[in-house]
Amino acid sequence: MRDLTKDDIPDMVPLFRALHRHHVTALPEVFHDDGTDAQFAEHLAQLLDSDGAAVGVWQDGGLVGYALFLIQTRPADVFRHAERRAYLDHLFVGPDHRRAGHAKAMIAAMEDRLAAQGITLWTASHYAFNTGVERTFSAAGARPDLVRVAKPLTGSG
């Protein structure tokens, strides 16, 4: 396992596409798969440029999984204290490499890096269909702290 940089984006793109395809398959009314590899690469570059940090697992010379966190800073306001936290935006391990502890290990490695920067919290979100990542987050010690509900509207527009 090692930190990933923009130089690793060509290796990240196939995994990012697979992660996205998982969402397209489950929610085709929300997601499409029309983006090009170049667009996926540009999106990853933008995330890494905007306070993103990533770590990846390599086996036999290939990237088999990655985790990408975004550092978020929120100033204090009338309701809340100032906060600097991390948001786990991407977490993916290729199907042939799952159930080997890679996702949990990547999260733990990032937690160490984040803690060294004085960050005391990470958050993540996922669609309800993704029970696998829910189990991974739970195994990593994360617990629900905010619940969002959604209701599609019919007959509008």
N, C-alpha and C positions, 0 to 999 in steps of 0.2 A: 504494500500500500504506500502511496505517496501523494503529495499535493499535486493538483493538476493546474496547468497554466493555459494560456491561449494557444501555446504550441501543441497542446493535446486535443484541441478542438476537432481535428479530423478523426481522431479515435473516439471522441465523445458523440459525434453526430449519429452514427448507427444506433447507439444505445438510446440517445434522446429520441430518435424516430420511433424506436420500439416502445419506449415509455409513452410517447404521444399516441401511437397506434392503439395501445391498451385503452386509452380514453376515447379514441374515435370508435372503436368497436363497441364499447359500453354505452356511449352517449353520442350517436351519430347526428342527433338533432342539435347538438351543441358544437361538436368538433368536426373539422374536415381534415383530410390528409393531402391537401393540395400543395403544401409548402415544398420548396426544393431543398436539397442538401445545403446549398449556399445560404438560403434563408434561415435554416436551422443553425448553421454555423454562425451567422451574423447575430442571431438571437443569443446564442451562448456567449459570444464575444461581448455583447452589450451587458449581459448579466455579470460576467467576470469584471468588466470595467466599472460597474456600478456597485462597488463594495461586495462583490461576490467572492466566495472562497470555495474551492472544490477539492475533493480527495477521491482517489480512484484505486480500485483493486486490479492488479495485472496478473495474468497467468499465461504461461507459455508465450510471452511476448505480446499478448493482446489485452486490451482493456475489457474487463468483464463486468464492471459495475462502477457507479460513481454516485457521490452525494454532493449537492451544490447548495450552499447556504448563502443567503443575502443578509448583510448587516444592516439593521434598521435603527435609526436614531430618532427618537421622538422627544421634543422639548417638553418641559413642564407646562401645564396649562391650568386653568381654573379647577379642573377635576382630578388630574393625574400628576404623579411625579414624572420627572424626566426619566427616560428609559433608553437603554442601548441593548438591543437583543438581536438574535439571529433568527431568520426564517428559513426553514428547510424547504427549498423550492423544488428540488429534484432529488429523488432517491430511486435508483434502478440497479438491479442485478440481472444479468442475462439468465434466461430460463435454465440453461444447463449448469448454472453455478449457484442456484438458489439452495436454501436450507443448509448452507455451509457456514453461516454466521457472518457473511460479508457485510450485509446491511448494518447489522448491529455494531460490527467492528468499525465501519466507516463513521457511524454516528458517534461512537466513543472517541475516535481519533479527532473528529471535529470538535467535540466537547472539550477536549484537552486544549486545542488551539484557541477556541473561543474563550475559555476560562482564563488563559494566559493574557488575553486582551481585555480582561475585566468584564466580559459579558457573562451574565448570570442566568440567562434564560434563552431557550430556543423554542420556537413554535413551528407548527406545520398544520396544513389542512389537507383534506382528501375527500374525494367524492365517496358517498355512502356505499357504492358498489365495490369499492376497493378494500375488502376486508383483510386481505393479506398485509397491506401496509399498516392497517389498524393494529394487527397483531404485532408487527415489527415495532411500531411506536410504543406499544404497551410493554413489550419485552425490553425496550431501551429505557423504560421508566417514565415515559410521557403519559400524561393523563388528560382527559378532556377538560378544557377550561372555558370554552365558549361554544355554544351550539347554534348553528344556523339552520333554518328551515327554508324550504322553497315550495312554491305551488305554481305550476304552469297555469296560465289563464287561457281559457277558451272563449271564442267569440269576440275577442278584442281586435280592433283595427279594421 
